[in-house]
Amino acid sequence: MPPAFLAAIDHKRLGQLPRQMWNSSQGNVEVWANVVIIAWAAAFMLWQGEGFAISVGTIFAIWAILAVSLNLVVGFTGLLSIGHVGFFGTGAYVMAVLSSTATYDQPHSVGIPTFGLPFFAALPVSALLAGLVALMVGIAFNRFRDDIYVLVSFGFTIIAFNVFLNWSSLTRGPFGIHEIPRPEIGGMVFDGELEFLLLALAFLALIVLVSWLLVSSSFGRVLTAIREDERAIEVFGYRATHYKLAVWVISAMMAGLAGGLFASWTSFIDPNSFILLESVLLVCIVILGGLASIRGSLLGAMAFVLLAEGMRFLPFLPNEYVGQARQVVLGLLLVLLMLFRPQGLAGRYKL
């Protein structure tokens, strides 16, 4: 006869304990991810100094705007798109052409029209023209099935890159556009890195607020319903194609805004900043952070930027291999996520 304390044990519940512990750990993944990434960021700032940390913060803000905007399409609506960098590049080139003060009057120099407009006048145009391009692409291909969006967005990225590269009379092709000024308003110039970081974070906060209002509204609930069952939502009288086109354009405008910020921050752009690989990395950021989660997009962008910048300082990794190593590590992270947490660090549903 077993001892009394063994007889008192509920063996059925004991057998369920490992599963309960696993589920509990799954629920705490987001908390731990936040703790680890924040601690990593703090250690990185102390390690590299305030100046470098400010630059990393600006990079994070731009990637986060892109990730939040793409998540509206991929996460909340269920349309897989790898063409977002095309809209990002459109916004950057519009900002460059409208605001650059370069003259290009040297012999054998490729000249383009530049207008010298202020940043805050050129930025809305960057967003609007990126949205207009998205509208034209969306109208042309909106009638296709959702899985065709992948091919459409892939083709758009290739076309956009070739336009940036070969339309020399507007983009200067491989030579790029320089002398893109920093923002200025009321006599205050955002020429310091800290000032520009605060401006970028302000725009990120605006994008997060607008995105949250969208997904919390009836418009956002329709997007979620489209992701779950597009045919069912049309039974209730909603035109799913109209909603998909609308979120596609809104998302592209946000990406165009990020492109304008990027151009002004770097003061120089060329086509190499808008290659297909950047689109793939952006999709990876969204999946890493979590689909249908604005907070997850911020988390994924921060993790990616810290990973990308941190690997540059590994003593055993030569500089020429940093890019390839970054892609390998990010790929391994995605494989592990698909195996153990398919919804991402803070996602609402599985890919």
GIHU-V162132 format. One record per helix or strand. SS is the DSSP state (hx for helix, st for strand). FROM is the first residue (numbers start at 1). TO is the last residue. Records with the same first field share a line. If there is no record, write none. Layout:
# GIHU-V162132
SS->FROM-TO + FROM-TO
This chain:
# GIHU-V162132
hx->4-7 + 11-27 + 29-48 + 50-76 + 84-99 + 119-141 + 148-166 + 168-171 + 173-175 + 193-216 + 218-228 + 230-235 + 240-266 + 271-274 + 276-289 + 294-313 + 319-340
st->177-178 + 184-185 + 188-189 + 268-269
